[in-house]
Amino acid sequence: MLFTILINDKEQFPSIKMVDTVSLCEVEVFCFGGILNEFSIEKNNQRVNVIDAYYNVADAIEQRNTWFKSCKLSPFACRLESGKYNWNNINYTIEKFYLGNNAIHGLVYDAVYEIVKTEATETDAMIELQYTYNATDSGYPFNFTTNILYKLEANNKLTITSTIHHNNNQSIPYCEGWHPYFKLDEPIDNCTLQFNANELLAFDENLIPTGNVLSDDRFFKPKKLKDIKLDNCYKLKENEMPICVLESKNIKLTITAVQSYPYLQVFIPDHRNNIAIENLSAAPNAFNNKMGLSILDPNKKYVFEMSYKLV
């Protein structure tokens, strides 16, 4: 087989590795959180993991409420103002997890997924994980099931597909995203960033969208990140692919998303050792502002897909 799969079940929860034996590209996924912990290639006889990774599963568990690295954001993404919203004339308040006064990053970032299927062939390798949220938070009393398919193909391409369905007796509000932190083979300040957006959502002091949209076309062309501060959400231009490119002198990371992820949140921490580039299906606080909010009908499947590619 040109592609292989290795499962490590010696930690508290399994991790799975997919390997392209030709290009030597490797992908590691944790069942804890469905976390993408490695997307790496060989460069100049050294392995470069572009994901700012955890040491192991135990480290991910310990840090689950710190930076939320590579976590899946669902059924809401980023901040939900005061953790409150109204749905079908009923007021709800989220119980889990708050940063300051606002609920943040959803309810499943520390969920443990089951391995549904793994497969390696001459053309690709895939991992399918599944988790069912059983309405455990009173602020979101709607069950739903998520299947995540990780697929590694030739030419260092990784596609991540999330499929969501539920059997509630009513439609439910939903948005989702991913929270990976990237680092290439050089400091972030030496890298360039480009993405297809010129509309920036205005935030208040709590990083909640105000409803206003500002113009910002700095990143239409590759722009060096030195001295640039970012903690912003952009509305992507439709039908523009790839949506985002992060590049050093030696490595290019290309991010592509279909219309299921029309928003891009970009964040550089003060330590400037990495950069979060977050594909979002809706804007922060979407349960209240309805910007991009998905309304999921019962017993239907909804698909969200994106891909990463390394050159």
HELIX and SHEET records of a PDB file:
HELIX    1   1 VAL A   57  GLU A   62  1                                   6    
HELIX    2   2 GLU A   81  GLY A   83  5                                   3    
HELIX    3   3 ILE A  188  ASN A  190  5                                   3    
HELIX    4   4 ALA A  286  ASN A  289  1                                   4    
SHEET    1   A 5 PHE A   3  ASN A   8  0                                        
SHEET    2   A 5 SER A  15  ASP A  20 -1                                        
SHEET    3   A 5 GLU A  26  PHE A  30 -1                                        
SHEET    4   A 5 LEU A  36  LYS A  43 -1                                        
SHEET    5   A 5 GLN A  46  ASN A  49 -1                                        
SHEET    1   B 2 CYS A  71  LEU A  73  0                                        
SHEET    2   B 2 GLY A 177  HIS A 179 -1                                        
SHEET    1   C 3 ARG A  79  LEU A  80  0                                        
SHEET    2   C 3 ASN A 102  ILE A 104 -1                                        
SHEET    3   C 3 TYR A  98  LEU A  99 -1                                        
SHEET    1   D 2 LYS A  84  TRP A  87  0                                        
SHEET    2   D 2 ILE A  90  THR A  93 -1                                        
SHEET    1   E 9 GLU A 114  ALA A 120  0                                        
SHEET    2   E 9 ASP A 124  TYR A 133 -1                                        
SHEET    3   E 9 PHE A 144  GLU A 153 -1                                        
SHEET    4   E 9 LYS A 157  HIS A 165 -1                                        
SHEET    5   E 9 TYR A 302  LEU A 310 -1                                        
SHEET    6   E 9 LYS A 252  ALA A 257 -1                                        
SHEET    7   E 9 CYS A 244  GLU A 247 -1                                        
SHEET    8   E 9 THR A 192  PHE A 195 -1                                        
SHEET    9   E 9 LYS A 223  LYS A 224 -1                                        
SHEET    1   F 2 ILE A 172  TYR A 174  0                                        
SHEET    2   F 2 SER A 294  LEU A 296 -1                                        
SHEET    1   G 6 TYR A 181  PHE A 182  0                                        
SHEET    2   G 6 ILE A 275  LEU A 280 -1                                        
SHEET    3   G 6 TYR A 263  PHE A 267 -1                                        
SHEET    4   G 6 ASP A 231  LEU A 236 -1                                        
SHEET    5   G 6 ALA A 197  PHE A 203 -1                                        
SHEET    6   G 6 PRO A 209  SER A 215 -1                                        
END                                                                             
